Structure formats: C-alpha cells, structure tokens
Amino acid sequence: MPDLAVIGLDEKIEHPCVWLSDLSTPPGGTSGQLVYRGFRLHDGAVSDRTGVCTVEGTDDRYGLRLGIQGGEVKPGLSGGPVVDLGRGAVVAVVKARSNKGNGGTSVQITALRELRSAGGQPYQELIRSHDRWHRAVYRRDRSIARTWAREQSKLANASSDFSPEDRVEALGLLAELPDAPDHGTVLSLVEKACQGAYEMRMPLPVSWRDGAGLLYDPVHRGETEAVLDYLLRVAGSVHEIDPVAAQTLQDWALERAGSLPEHVRSDLRRLAVVRERVVVAAGRAGAAGGTAPQAPGGGRTSVLEPPTPLDDSKSATHDETTTEAGSAAREEPPSDLVAPDPAAPPATEAAVVLLELRHDWWLEDHYHWTVRLLAPTGDAELVAVGQDLAVTDLAHPPQEVRDGLNRSFLRADAGNYAAPLEVLVPQKLFDLPFDAWRVNGPPTHEGEGGPLGHVRPVSIVDQRHHGPDLFELPQAARGILWPLAGGTSPRMVRLLDAHRSSPAPDVVLFHCGPVHGGPAGAALREALDAGFTTAVWYRAEAPFQECEHVTEGVRRMLDRIRTPAEVAAAVTALRADHAAADAQHHWARHLAVLHHEPGRRPATADLLDTP
C-alpha cells in the first residue's frame, strides 16, 4: 500500500488549495524536471526548503524515484509536495531520502485513489471538495486580470486546446455529480470518447475526474473534442439520478463546443440526452402558478424532459441553447433523430474476462496461465501471466491468479453488469469448480467474498476449438458458426444420446456426472467435434433419483431462457436464488456450463513458449 495519509479537519477553515494533478500517466515535468518543497527544523527554527529534481524512474504502482540536483532531501521534508511547474500541479508527495544523499522517493498523487475507510472510499468526496473549491475561486475571481487559471495557461505544458480555465470549470461541474459507481463505468465512457486512452500501467480511475485525466493529448482526436464527448456521456449516465446537475454539465459542454468545427459540434450534439426547455418551461410554470427549478450556479432556469438527442441541425453555441423567458421556443427534433441513451454501458458491448490454462510441455499436471480482457471486437489485452501452476492448486488458486482476475473484473464490470468469466482449458480440467473460486472483486459484486459463480456467469470454453491446436480439429468442426436460435427456448438433449441428433443452434446437451473422461467424456468430445456448442453437466457423482431431480431442474431453467448463450447467466441466477436458503446443499452449485461460438473469439497467442 502507498505510504500516504489524508488528514480531515473537524472545523471549516479558510485556506488556499494547491492544484492536484488529474493526469493518470506517471509525471515527468517540463523536460523531466520537477520541484520539491518542504519545511524542516533547523537550529530551533522552521525553515522553507525547495529544490529541483528529476524523475529517475517508478517503483510499483505509485512510487516515484527522484534525482536531486544541487542538494538533497533533508530530514523533515516528508509530506512536502512535488510540483510539475510545466502544468502547475502537485504530482507527488515526498516520502523518503536516499541513503546516499543524492536523491529520494515520493508517492504519486494518484495513490489517493486507493484511500479506504470504514465507510467506503473517501477519495471521491475528497476530490469533489478539491474541484468545487477551485471552480468557486475561479468563478469569483475571473474578472480579475491575473487569476490562477490564467497564469496556468502561460505554463510550458498548458494545453492550447482545452485550457486550464476549461479544465477547472469542467472538473468543478463533474464534482457536482453523484459518485462514479465503479471503475468499469468510467473506463467504458472514456473508451467511447477516445479509444485506447487507458493503458495497463495507469492506475484505475475511481472518480469522474479521473476519467477526464485520461484524455490529455488523446490519439487521433482533439483534446477538447474528446473531453467534451466524455462529459456528455457522463451527463447522460447520471441524468436519471441527478437531472439538474447532469443538465448543467451538458449545457456547459455544448456551449464550449461552439468553438469547434460544425461536423464536430454535430457529433457532440448527438450525445445530448437531456434537453433544455427554458421558454416552454417558463410558460407552463406560469400557467400552473409554480416556478421552474434553478440550476446550480444560478442564472439559468430550466426544466427537464425525458432524454432526447438534440437536433443536429441546431447550433451548439450559447445563444442557441439558452434563451430568455418570452423568446420563441426551440423546435422539436424530428422523430427519426430519437435514439437510445449513448452513455449507458450496454452489457452487449462490455468486456469478457478470459482465463486460459495451457499444459506445461515438460511437467505433467502443471499449467501456464494467462488472464486476458476481451473486447467485443475480439481484441485481447493481457492482464496477468504466470506458469508452473500445479493442478492441485486449482481448487484454491494462488494469489497472483486471483489478483489478475480481480484487476480484470474491476475494469470490465460497469454498474449492475458483472463481466462473465470464460475459462479456456483442455477437457481433462472441465470438471474443476472454477465457479467456486473466490476473489476480492468489485465491491458491487464480490465485495462479500462469495463464489464467482454466484455473482457472474462462468463458462468453460473448449481449448481444442479455440486454442493454438485448432489445426488438429477435423475439417468439418472448424469455423462452424450457427445463426442465433429463433425458438422460444433451448432444447435439452442427453449427452449420451447426442450421436442420434444433428447439431443445431438451439440444442443444449445435458449430463448428470463428470465429463472429463470415461464414456461421458468420449461422448462430449465427439459432440463438440461434430459441432454442438453448449453443454450443462452435474459435476458430482449422483444416484439415479438425484439425477432425475437435477435433470428436471435444468429443464425448467432452460424453459425460461431464449438461447443457449444465456445458459451461464441462468445458472448464476439459479445459484444466487438459492444461496441464502441452502448454500451448502443446493444442487446448482455442482452445475458446470460449456458454451462457445466458433469464430467469435480468435485463437489466443502462444506467449509462454520460448526457443
């Protein structure tokens, strides 16, 4: 954990506030130089000490090694700020000095995102207070010739596109919104605003502010365009929770977009999900004897109506998005412009976590492993990798595997959506209870340490059909891609009777008992090679009466879903429904699901075998 503490004051005290950097990348400063500052006790008096330092490297996630020029980090300077004078922002806090006297270490300011307390995550409230203060001071002093934000604009690394004044206003408006629900929601909106903005070396974003901090110098897009795109998506995602704050943010973003080219303004207007009705609202309020709500910050009156995209034929400038009471009302947009909320993270576009276990060529019953994050496009990002994992370790996976899964779930989960886990393994591992694993995942889902299979879909993927040995398959079994099933529910076919049926997109094979070997294993292998894509089985050895009970339960479950692709989620729901009442004995905890759609996932790269 980072060596950093935050002190809360019981009383409200007026005091200045430094600017905490919102950048997620490791700080570099102007030409690699930063400035450190602190106070030390010298000859019985407190003295101020500053110095120039360079970034010599990083340690772990938050450590920043400092090279000191013309001095050293003296005792007593711990806790002092490390400032990037190129951007006018505090990027780290001094931690320790080098034993050699020519350098030291510091903790990056992004470590604040790891703050925890008995009440949850205090970071979001801390950073909201910070950004509210800076916006309030900026709005109070902006008529003064030399304001803090204007001085920031003169610095070497200040953006010439999205100015410090813009950033103070934008982050202050984000601070008025409800907390960001999770990392995945922030990342999904950032990714839609600018693909590729997040890299694995960056700490996960916690607040809405952190998402904006990922959009400095975006690739293939202007900074202002990318940030405004993100702000509009954030406003859309929270408008049902806090419509007034959401509309205020949207209004500012659309007003700021007025300086952009028309085609960019048009694209941004499509993201607007809350429309201002200033004149119509005033007329209705007067007739009803009431008043319209006042937006935060004062000066503009509006009411909110159900989300509707703005008419792209209208300008996004201030004059065209706001009018005084008594002016002509804006026209309704054509009905063909009405579209679904673009900011809500749809489950169909969310990532999937893939755990792959590959046998070690030299050690029997040992495996190399990888954890990847799979995008809807099929792109795979490597999150964690390891080797020499014994099969005996798979009942309770080691910490490094759990950490890799946890990091992936933190990024992939968004809102109520829990990312599925797909386990790509050879058939001899099919009966392992991966769904019973426990990881310290996102608080929304695994926060109480329950089994994976109780909170997210877990399914087996046949390595023979998706791994590097794809060329060994019979030609007839390669690249089969069934169309979506059109029936009302999937059909159950007994696994041992599968040879009597032809593969079809609505068939789910079922077996009561293990399938890693024996007659059932041979039948499953033959069925998968023939083109069957979905199977459910009861991992435990069970007597006839218990098998009949399980079979009937699975049949009822299948009657309630539409396609085999929903089987894993249905099993998860079944486990969750009965977990509280009968956590130890309910038969659903022994169910396993295999589902794959040939052609949907690319064969994974062989990253571990070296010459």
C-alpha positions as CSV (number, residue, x, y, z in Angstrom):
1,M,0.0,0.0,0.0
2,P,1.2,3.6,-0.7
3,D,2.7,5.5,2.3
4,L,0.3,8.3,2.2
5,A,-2.3,9.7,4.7
6,V,-5.1,12.3,4.4
7,I,-6.0,14.3,7.5
8,G,-9.6,15.6,7.9
9,L,-10.3,18.8,9.8
10,D,-13.3,18.9,12.2
11,E,-13.8,22.7,11.6
12,K,-14.2,24.6,8.4
13,I,-11.1,26.8,7.9
14,E,-10.5,29.2,5.0
15,H,-7.2,28.3,3.3
16,P,-5.6,28.2,-0.1
17,C,-5.6,24.9,-2.1
18,V,-2.9,23.6,-4.4
19,W,-4.0,22.0,-7.7
20,L,-3.8,18.2,-7.6
21,S,-2.9,16.8,-11.0
22,D,-5.6,14.8,-12.7
23,L,-3.2,13.1,-15.0
24,S,-3.1,9.3,-14.8
25,T,0.3,8.9,-16.5
26,P,3.5,8.9,-14.4
27,P,4.7,12.5,-14.0
28,G,7.6,13.8,-16.0
29,G,7.6,17.6,-15.6
30,T,8.9,20.1,-18.0
31,S,12.0,18.5,-19.6
32,G,11.8,15.8,-17.0
33,Q,12.2,18.3,-14.1
34,L,10.0,18.8,-11.0
35,V,10.3,20.9,-7.9
36,Y,10.0,19.7,-4.4
37,R,9.3,21.8,-1.3
38,G,9.0,21.2,2.4
39,F,9.8,22.6,5.8
40,R,12.4,21.4,8.3
41,L,13.5,22.3,11.8
42,H,17.0,23.8,11.6
43,D,18.7,25.4,14.7
44,G,15.4,25.5,16.5
45,A,13.6,27.3,13.7
46,V,11.3,26.1,10.9
47,S,12.8,26.8,7.5
48,D,11.5,26.5,4.0
49,R,13.4,24.4,1.6
50,T,12.9,23.9,-2.2
51,G,14.9,22.1,-4.8
52,V,14.9,20.9,-8.4
53,C,14.6,17.2,-9.0
54,T,14.3,14.8,-12.0
55,V,12.2,11.7,-12.4
56,E,14.7,8.7,-12.3
57,G,12.0,6.0,-12.6
58,T,9.0,4.5,-10.9
59,D,8.5,1.7,-8.3
60,D,5.5,-0.5,-8.3
61,R,2.3,1.4,-9.0
62,Y,2.8,4.7,-7.1
63,G,6.5,5.1,-6.2
64,L,8.4,7.8,-8.0
65,R,12.2,7.9,-7.7
66,L,13.7,11.4,-7.6
67,G,17.1,12.6,-8.7
68,I,18.2,15.7,-6.8
69,Q,20.2,18.4,-8.4
70,G,22.3,20.7,-6.2
71,G,21.1,19.4,-2.9
72,E,19.3,16.6,-1.1
73,V,16.0,15.7,0.5
74,K,16.7,16.7,4.1
75,P,15.0,15.1,7.2
76,G,11.6,16.7,7.8
77,L,10.7,17.2,4.2
78,S,8.5,14.1,4.1
79,G,4.9,15.0,3.1
80,G,6.0,18.0,1.1
81,P,4.7,18.5,-2.5
82,V,6.4,17.6,-5.7
83,V,5.2,20.0,-8.3
84,D,5.2,19.9,-12.1
85,L,5.9,23.6,-12.9
86,G,5.1,22.9,-16.5
87,R,1.4,22.3,-15.6
88,G,1.3,24.0,-12.2
89,A,0.1,20.8,-10.5
90,V,1.1,18.7,-7.5
91,V,2.0,15.3,-8.9
92,A,3.6,13.6,-5.9
93,V,4.4,13.8,-2.2
94,V,7.9,13.4,-0.8
95,K,8.3,10.1,1.0
96,A,12.0,9.5,1.9
97,R,15.5,10.4,1.1
98,S,18.2,8.3,-0.4
99,N,20.9,6.8,2.0
100,K,23.4,8.1,-0.5
101,G,22.1,11.7,0.0
102,N,21.6,12.4,-3.7
103,G,18.0,11.6,-4.3
104,G,14.8,10.3,-2.7
105,T,11.5,8.8,-3.3
106,S,7.9,10.1,-3.5
107,V,4.4,8.8,-3.8
108,Q,2.4,9.8,-6.9
109,I,-0.8,11.7,-6.2
110,T,-2.8,9.1,-8.0
111,A,-2.2,6.9,-4.9
112,L,-5.1,8.8,-3.3
113,R,-7.4,6.6,-5.4
114,E,-6.5,3.8,-3.0
115,L,-7.9,5.5,0.1
116,R,-10.2,3.3,2.1
117,S,-12.2,3.9,5.3
118,A,-14.8,2.0,7.3
119,G,-17.4,4.0,5.3
120,G,-16.1,3.0,1.9
121,Q,-14.0,5.2,-0.5
122,P,-13.4,8.7,0.8
123,Y,-11.4,9.6,-2.3
124,Q,-14.4,10.7,-4.3
125,E,-15.6,13.1,-1.7
126,L,-12.1,14.4,-1.2
127,I,-11.5,15.1,-4.9
128,R,-15.0,16.7,-5.2
129,S,-14.2,19.1,-2.4
130,H,-10.9,20.0,-4.2
131,D,-12.6,20.7,-7.5
132,R,-15.5,22.6,-6.1
133,W,-13.1,24.9,-4.3
134,H,-11.1,25.6,-7.4
135,R,-14.2,26.2,-9.5
136,A,-15.7,28.5,-6.9
137,V,-12.5,30.6,-6.7
138,Y,-12.2,30.7,-10.5
139,R,-15.8,32.0,-10.8
140,R,-15.3,34.5,-8.1
141,D,-12.1,35.9,-9.5
142,R,-12.4,35.5,-13.2
143,S,-12.9,39.3,-13.8
144,I,-9.5,39.9,-12.2
145,A,-6.7,40.4,-14.7
146,R,-4.3,37.9,-13.1
147,T,-6.3,34.8,-12.0
148,W,-4.8,31.5,-11.0
149,A,-6.3,29.8,-14.1
150,R,-5.0,32.5,-16.5
151,E,-1.5,32.1,-15.0
152,Q,-1.7,28.4,-15.5
153,S,-2.4,29.0,-19.2
154,K,1.0,30.6,-19.6
155,L,2.9,27.5,-18.4
156,A,5.0,25.4,-20.7
157,N,2.8,22.3,-20.7
158,A,-0.6,24.0,-20.6
159,S,-2.8,22.8,-23.4
160,S,-3.5,25.3,-26.1
161,D,-6.7,23.4,-26.9
162,F,-8.5,22.6,-23.7
163,S,-7.3,25.4,-21.4
164,P,-6.8,25.4,-17.6
165,E,-9.9,27.6,-17.4
166,D,-11.9,24.9,-19.2
167,R,-10.5,22.2,-17.0
168,V,-11.3,24.0,-13.8
169,E,-14.9,24.5,-14.9
170,A,-15.3,21.0,-16.3
171,L,-13.9,19.3,-13.2
172,G,-15.9,21.5,-10.9
173,L,-19.1,20.5,-12.7
174,L,-18.2,16.9,-12.5
175,A,-17.7,17.4,-8.8
176,E,-21.4,18.2,-8.5
177,L,-22.5,14.8,-9.8
178,P,-23.1,11.7,-7.8
179,D,-20.1,9.4,-7.3
180,A,-18.9,7.4,-10.2
181,P,-20.3,3.9,-9.5
182,D,-17.2,1.8,-10.4
183,H,-14.0,1.7,-12.4
184,G,-15.7,-0.1,-15.3
185,T,-18.3,2.6,-15.9
186,V,-15.7,5.4,-16.0
187,L,-13.5,3.4,-18.3
188,S,-16.3,2.5,-20.7
189,L,-17.2,6.1,-21.1
190,V,-13.6,7.1,-21.7
191,E,-13.2,4.3,-24.2
192,K,-16.2,5.6,-26.1
193,A,-14.9,9.1,-26.1
194,C,-11.4,8.1,-27.2
195,Q,-10.4,4.5,-27.8
196,G,-7.0,3.5,-26.4
197,A,-6.8,6.3,-23.8
198,Y,-6.2,3.8,-20.9
199,E,-3.1,1.7,-20.6
200,M,-2.2,-1.1,-18.2
201,R,0.5,1.0,-16.5
202,M,-2.0,3.6,-15.4
203,P,-3.9,3.3,-12.1
204,L,-7.6,2.5,-12.4
205,P,-9.9,5.6,-12.5
206,V,-12.2,6.0,-9.5
207,S,-14.0,9.3,-10.0
208,W,-15.4,11.1,-13.0
209,R,-12.4,13.5,-12.7
210,D,-10.0,10.5,-13.2
211,G,-11.7,9.7,-16.5
212,A,-11.1,13.3,-17.8
213,G,-7.5,12.9,-16.7
214,L,-7.1,10.1,-19.2
215,L,-7.8,12.4,-22.1
216,Y,-4.8,14.6,-22.1
217,D,-3.2,14.7,-25.6
218,P,-5.6,11.9,-27.0
219,V,-4.6,9.9,-30.0
220,H,-6.4,10.7,-33.3
221,R,-8.7,13.2,-31.7
222,G,-8.6,16.8,-30.4
223,E,-8.4,17.2,-26.7
224,T,-11.4,19.5,-26.4
225,E,-13.5,17.2,-28.6
226,A,-12.5,14.1,-26.6
227,V,-13.1,15.7,-23.2
228,L,-16.5,17.2,-24.2
229,D,-17.5,13.8,-25.6
230,Y,-16.7,12.2,-22.3
231,L,-18.5,14.9,-20.3
232,L,-21.7,14.5,-22.4
233,R,-21.6,10.7,-21.9
234,V,-21.1,11.2,-18.1
235,A,-24.1,13.6,-18.0
236,G,-26.2,11.0,-19.8
237,S,-25.2,8.3,-17.5
238,V,-26.3,10.2,-14.3
239,H,-29.2,12.2,-15.6
240,E,-31.8,9.9,-14.0
241,I,-30.1,10.2,-10.6
242,D,-29.4,13.9,-10.6
243,P,-31.0,15.6,-13.6
244,V,-30.2,19.2,-12.6
245,A,-26.5,18.6,-12.2
246,A,-26.4,16.5,-15.3
247,Q,-28.1,19.2,-17.4
248,T,-25.8,21.9,-16.1
249,L,-22.8,19.8,-17.1
250,Q,-24.4,19.1,-20.5
251,D,-25.2,22.8,-21.1
252,W,-21.6,23.8,-20.4
253,A,-20.2,21.1,-22.7
254,L,-22.4,22.1,-25.6
255,E,-21.7,25.8,-25.0
256,R,-17.9,25.1,-25.0
257,A,-18.3,23.1,-28.2
258,G,-19.4,26.2,-30.0
259,S,-15.8,27.0,-31.0
260,L,-15.3,23.6,-32.7
261,P,-15.9,22.8,-36.4
262,E,-19.5,22.2,-37.3
263,H,-19.1,18.5,-38.0
264,V,-17.6,18.0,-34.5
265,R,-20.4,20.0,-32.9
266,S,-22.9,17.9,-34.8
267,D,-21.4,14.7,-33.5
268,L,-21.3,16.0,-29.9
269,R,-24.9,17.2,-30.0
270,R,-26.0,13.6,-30.8
271,L,-24.8,12.7,-27.3
272,A,-27.1,15.1,-25.5
273,V,-29.7,13.2,-23.6
274,V,-31.3,16.0,-21.6
275,R,-32.7,19.0,-23.4
276,E,-33.3,22.4,-22.0
277,R,-36.9,23.8,-22.2
278,V,-36.4,27.3,-20.9
279,V,-39.2,29.1,-22.6
280,V,-41.7,26.3,-22.6
281,A,-40.9,25.6,-19.0
282,A,-41.5,29.2,-18.0
283,G,-44.8,29.3,-19.8
284,R,-46.1,26.1,-18.2
285,A,-44.8,27.2,-14.8
286,G,-46.6,30.5,-15.0
287,A,-49.8,28.8,-16.0
288,A,-49.6,26.4,-13.2
289,G,-48.6,29.0,-10.6
290,G,-45.3,27.4,-9.9
291,T,-41.6,28.0,-10.8
292,A,-39.1,26.1,-12.7
293,P,-36.1,24.6,-10.8
294,Q,-32.9,26.7,-10.6
295,A,-29.8,25.2,-11.9
296,P,-26.7,25.1,-9.7
297,G,-24.5,28.2,-10.0
298,G,-27.5,30.4,-10.7
299,G,-28.5,32.5,-13.7
300,R,-30.5,29.9,-15.8
301,T,-33.9,28.5,-15.5
302,S,-34.9,25.2,-17.0
303,V,-36.9,22.0,-16.5
304,L,-36.0,18.5,-17.7
305,E,-37.9,16.3,-20.0
306,P,-37.4,12.7,-21.0
307,P,-34.0,12.1,-22.7
308,T,-34.0,13.0,-26.4
309,P,-31.0,13.8,-28.6
310,L,-30.6,17.3,-29.8
311,D,-31.5,18.2,-33.3
312,D,-28.2,18.1,-35.3
313,S,-29.4,21.0,-37.5
314,K,-29.3,23.3,-34.5
315,S,-26.1,25.1,-33.4
316,A,-24.5,24.2,-30.1
317,T,-23.5,27.8,-29.3
318,H,-24.6,29.5,-26.1
319,D,-27.1,31.7,-27.9
320,E,-28.9,28.8,-29.5
321,T,-29.0,26.5,-26.5
322,T,-30.3,29.1,-24.0
323,T,-32.9,31.8,-24.3
324,E,-34.6,34.3,-22.0
325,A,-38.2,33.7,-20.9
326,G,-40.6,35.1,-23.5
327,S,-38.5,34.2,-26.5
328,A,-39.6,31.7,-29.2
329,A,-39.3,28.1,-28.1
330,R,-37.0,25.7,-29.9
331,E,-38.4,23.3,-32.3
332,E,-38.9,19.6,-31.5
333,P,-36.4,17.4,-33.2
334,P,-37.6,15.1,-36.0
335,S,-38.7,11.7,-34.6
336,D,-36.0,9.9,-36.6
337,L,-33.3,11.6,-34.5
338,V,-34.6,10.0,-31.3
339,A,-32.0,7.3,-30.2
340,P,-31.2,5.3,-27.1
341,D,-29.0,6.7,-24.4
342,P,-25.5,6.5,-25.8
343,A,-23.9,6.9,-22.4
344,A,-25.4,3.9,-20.6
345,P,-22.9,1.0,-20.7
346,P,-24.8,-1.8,-22.5
347,A,-24.0,-5.3,-21.4
348,T,-23.7,-6.5,-25.0
349,E,-20.7,-4.2,-25.5
350,A,-18.9,-5.0,-22.3
351,A,-15.7,-6.9,-21.9
352,V,-15.3,-10.6,-21.0
353,V,-12.6,-11.9,-18.8
354,L,-10.7,-14.9,-20.1
355,L,-8.6,-17.3,-18.0
356,E,-6.5,-19.7,-20.1
357,L,-4.7,-22.7,-18.7
358,R,-2.2,-24.4,-21.0
359,H,-0.4,-27.6,-20.1
360,D,3.3,-27.4,-19.5
361,W,5.2,-29.4,-22.1
362,W,7.8,-30.6,-19.5
363,L,5.9,-31.1,-16.3
364,E,2.8,-33.3,-16.1
365,D,-0.3,-31.7,-14.5
366,H,1.3,-28.3,-14.5
367,Y,0.0,-25.3,-16.4
368,H,0.9,-22.0,-17.8
369,W,-1.8,-19.4,-17.2
370,T,-2.9,-16.1,-18.6
371,V,-5.7,-13.6,-17.7
372,R,-6.9,-11.5,-20.6
373,L,-9.6,-8.9,-21.1
374,L,-11.5,-9.5,-24.3
375,A,-13.2,-6.5,-26.0
376,P,-16.4,-7.0,-28.1
377,T,-14.2,-6.6,-31.2
378,G,-12.2,-9.7,-30.3
379,D,-9.1,-7.7,-29.3
380,A,-7.4,-9.3,-26.3
381,E,-5.4,-7.4,-23.7
382,L,-3.0,-9.4,-21.5
383,V,-3.6,-8.5,-17.8
384,A,-1.6,-11.2,-16.0
385,V,0.6,-14.2,-16.8
386,G,2.3,-16.9,-14.9
387,Q,3.5,-20.5,-15.1
388,D,4.2,-23.7,-13.1
389,L,0.6,-23.8,-11.7
390,A,0.0,-27.4,-10.4
391,V,-3.4,-29.0,-10.9
392,T,-3.6,-29.3,-7.1
393,D,-3.5,-25.5,-6.9
394,L,-6.7,-25.2,-9.0
395,A,-9.1,-25.9,-6.2
396,H,-8.0,-22.7,-4.4
397,P,-6.0,-20.6,-6.9
398,P,-2.9,-18.7,-5.7
399,Q,-2.9,-15.0,-5.0
400,E,-1.3,-14.0,-8.3
401,V,-4.1,-15.6,-10.3
402,R,-6.8,-14.0,-8.0
403,D,-5.1,-10.6,-8.4
404,G,-5.2,-10.9,-12.2
405,L,-8.8,-11.8,-12.2
406,N,-9.6,-9.0,-9.7
407,R,-7.9,-6.4,-11.8
408,S,-9.8,-7.6,-14.9
409,F,-13.2,-7.5,-13.2
410,L,-12.5,-4.1,-11.8
411,R,-12.0,-2.8,-15.3
412,A,-14.8,-4.9,-17.0
413,D,-17.7,-4.5,-14.5
414,A,-19.9,-1.5,-15.1
415,G,-22.9,-0.6,-13.0
416,N,-25.0,-3.7,-12.4
417,Y,-23.2,-5.6,-15.2
418,A,-20.8,-8.3,-13.9
419,A,-18.4,-9.4,-16.6
420,P,-18.5,-13.1,-17.4
421,L,-15.6,-15.3,-16.8
422,E,-14.7,-17.7,-19.6
423,V,-12.2,-20.5,-18.7
424,L,-10.2,-21.8,-21.7
425,V,-9.0,-25.3,-20.7
426,P,-8.4,-28.8,-22.0
427,Q,-11.1,-31.4,-21.4
428,K,-9.2,-33.0,-18.5
429,L,-9.9,-29.8,-16.5
430,F,-13.6,-29.4,-17.4
431,D,-14.9,-30.7,-14.1
432,L,-12.9,-28.4,-11.9
433,P,-15.2,-26.0,-10.0
434,F,-13.9,-22.7,-11.3
435,D,-17.2,-21.1,-10.4
436,A,-16.5,-21.8,-6.7
437,W,-13.3,-19.7,-6.7
438,R,-13.4,-16.6,-4.5
439,V,-11.7,-13.3,-5.4
440,N,-11.8,-9.9,-3.9
441,G,-13.6,-8.4,-6.9
442,P,-15.5,-5.1,-7.2
443,P,-17.5,-4.3,-4.1
444,T,-20.7,-4.2,-6.1
445,H,-20.3,-7.9,-6.8
446,E,-17.7,-10.0,-4.9
447,G,-17.4,-7.5,-2.1
448,E,-18.6,-10.0,0.4
449,G,-16.2,-12.7,-0.8
450,G,-18.8,-15.1,-2.3
451,P,-18.1,-17.7,-5.0
452,L,-17.6,-16.3,-8.5
453,G,-20.4,-18.4,-9.9
454,H,-22.9,-16.8,-7.6
455,V,-22.4,-13.3,-8.9
456,R,-21.2,-13.6,-12.6
457,P,-21.6,-16.1,-15.4
458,V,-18.8,-18.7,-15.5
459,S,-18.4,-20.9,-18.5
460,I,-15.9,-23.4,-19.9
461,V,-14.5,-22.9,-23.4
462,D,-13.0,-25.9,-25.1
463,Q,-9.4,-25.3,-25.8
464,R,-9.4,-27.7,-28.7
465,H,-11.7,-25.4,-30.6
466,H,-10.2,-22.1,-29.6
467,G,-6.5,-22.6,-28.7
468,P,-3.4,-22.9,-30.8
469,D,-4.2,-26.6,-31.6
470,L,-7.2,-25.6,-33.8
471,F,-5.5,-27.2,-36.8
472,E,-5.8,-30.6,-35.2
473,L,-9.6,-30.5,-35.5
474,P,-11.5,-32.3,-38.2
475,Q,-12.1,-30.0,-41.1
476,A,-15.9,-30.2,-40.5
477,A,-15.5,-28.9,-37.0
478,R,-13.5,-25.8,-37.9
479,G,-15.2,-22.4,-38.1
480,I,-18.7,-23.5,-37.6
481,L,-20.8,-20.5,-36.7
482,W,-24.5,-21.2,-36.1
483,P,-27.1,-18.4,-36.5
484,L,-28.9,-17.2,-33.5
485,A,-31.6,-19.6,-32.3
486,G,-35.1,-18.5,-33.2
487,G,-37.1,-20.8,-30.9
488,T,-38.8,-19.9,-27.6
489,S,-36.3,-21.8,-25.5
490,P,-33.3,-24.2,-26.0
491,R,-33.9,-27.9,-26.4
492,M,-32.3,-30.4,-24.0
493,V,-30.6,-33.4,-25.4
494,R,-29.0,-36.1,-23.2
495,L,-25.2,-36.1,-23.8
496,L,-25.1,-39.9,-24.3
497,D,-27.8,-39.6,-26.9
498,A,-26.1,-36.7,-28.8
499,H,-24.9,-39.1,-31.6
500,R,-28.5,-39.6,-32.5
501,S,-29.1,-35.9,-33.1
502,S,-27.6,-33.3,-35.6
503,P,-26.0,-30.2,-34.1
504,A,-28.4,-27.3,-34.0
505,P,-28.2,-23.8,-32.6
506,D,-30.9,-24.3,-30.0
507,V,-29.6,-27.6,-28.6
508,V,-28.2,-27.8,-25.0
509,L,-26.5,-31.1,-24.1
510,F,-27.0,-32.3,-20.6
511,H,-25.3,-35.0,-18.5
512,C,-25.5,-35.9,-14.8
513,G,-22.0,-36.7,-13.8
514,P,-18.4,-35.7,-14.6
515,V,-17.3,-35.3,-18.3
516,H,-13.5,-35.1,-18.2
517,G,-13.2,-38.8,-19.1
518,G,-14.9,-42.1,-19.4
519,P,-17.9,-42.7,-21.7
520,A,-19.3,-39.2,-20.9
521,G,-16.0,-37.6,-21.8
522,A,-15.8,-39.5,-25.1
523,A,-19.4,-38.6,-25.9
524,L,-18.7,-34.9,-25.2
525,R,-15.6,-34.8,-27.3
526,E,-17.4,-36.4,-30.2
527,A,-20.3,-34.0,-29.8
528,L,-18.1,-30.9,-29.7
529,D,-16.1,-32.1,-32.7
530,A,-19.4,-32.6,-34.5
531,G,-20.5,-29.0,-33.9
532,F,-22.5,-28.9,-30.7
533,T,-21.7,-25.7,-28.9
534,T,-23.4,-25.8,-25.4
535,A,-23.5,-28.3,-22.6
536,V,-24.5,-28.4,-19.0
537,W,-23.5,-31.1,-16.6
538,Y,-23.7,-32.0,-13.0
539,R,-20.1,-32.4,-11.8
540,A,-20.8,-34.6,-8.8
541,E,-21.4,-38.4,-9.0
542,A,-25.1,-38.8,-8.0
543,P,-27.6,-41.6,-7.6
544,F,-30.4,-42.0,-10.1
545,Q,-33.1,-40.2,-8.0
546,E,-30.8,-37.2,-7.5
547,C,-30.0,-37.1,-11.2
548,E,-33.7,-37.1,-12.1
549,H,-34.2,-34.2,-9.8
550,V,-31.3,-32.3,-11.3
551,T,-32.4,-33.1,-14.8
552,E,-35.9,-31.7,-14.2
553,G,-34.4,-28.5,-12.6
554,V,-32.2,-27.9,-15.6
555,R,-35.1,-28.5,-17.9
556,R,-37.2,-25.9,-16.1
557,M,-34.3,-23.4,-16.2
558,L,-33.9,-23.9,-20.0
559,D,-37.6,-23.2,-20.4
560,R,-37.1,-19.7,-19.1
561,I,-34.4,-18.6,-21.4
562,R,-34.3,-17.9,-25.2
563,T,-30.9,-19.1,-26.4
564,P,-28.1,-21.3,-25.3
565,A,-25.9,-18.2,-24.9
566,E,-28.0,-17.4,-21.8
567,V,-27.3,-20.7,-20.0
568,A,-24.3,-19.5,-18.0
569,A,-26.2,-16.4,-16.7
570,A,-29.3,-18.6,-15.9
571,V,-27.1,-20.9,-13.8
572,T,-25.7,-17.9,-12.0
573,A,-29.2,-16.7,-11.2
574,L,-30.2,-20.1,-10.1
575,R,-27.3,-20.3,-7.7
576,A,-28.0,-16.8,-6.3
577,D,-31.7,-17.5,-5.8
578,H,-31.0,-20.4,-3.5
579,A,-27.6,-19.4,-2.0
580,A,-29.1,-17.8,1.2
581,A,-31.5,-20.6,1.9
582,D,-29.4,-23.6,1.2
583,A,-25.8,-22.6,0.5
584,Q,-24.3,-26.0,1.3
585,H,-26.6,-28.4,-0.3
586,H,-28.3,-26.8,-3.3
587,W,-27.6,-28.8,-6.4
588,A,-27.0,-25.8,-8.6
589,R,-23.6,-25.3,-7.1
590,H,-22.4,-28.5,-8.9
591,L,-23.6,-27.4,-12.3
592,A,-21.0,-26.6,-15.0
593,V,-21.6,-24.8,-18.3
594,L,-19.7,-25.1,-21.6
595,H,-20.5,-22.6,-24.3
596,H,-18.6,-21.4,-27.3
597,E,-19.4,-19.8,-30.6
598,P,-16.8,-20.8,-33.1
599,G,-15.4,-17.8,-34.9
600,R,-16.4,-15.3,-32.1
601,R,-13.0,-15.5,-30.3
602,P,-9.6,-15.6,-32.1
603,A,-7.2,-18.3,-31.2
604,T,-5.0,-17.0,-28.3
605,A,-1.4,-16.3,-29.0
606,D,1.3,-18.6,-27.6
607,L,3.1,-16.1,-25.3
608,L,4.8,-18.5,-23.0
609,D,6.8,-21.0,-25.2
610,T,10.4,-19.8,-25.8
611,P,13.0,-21.3,-28.1
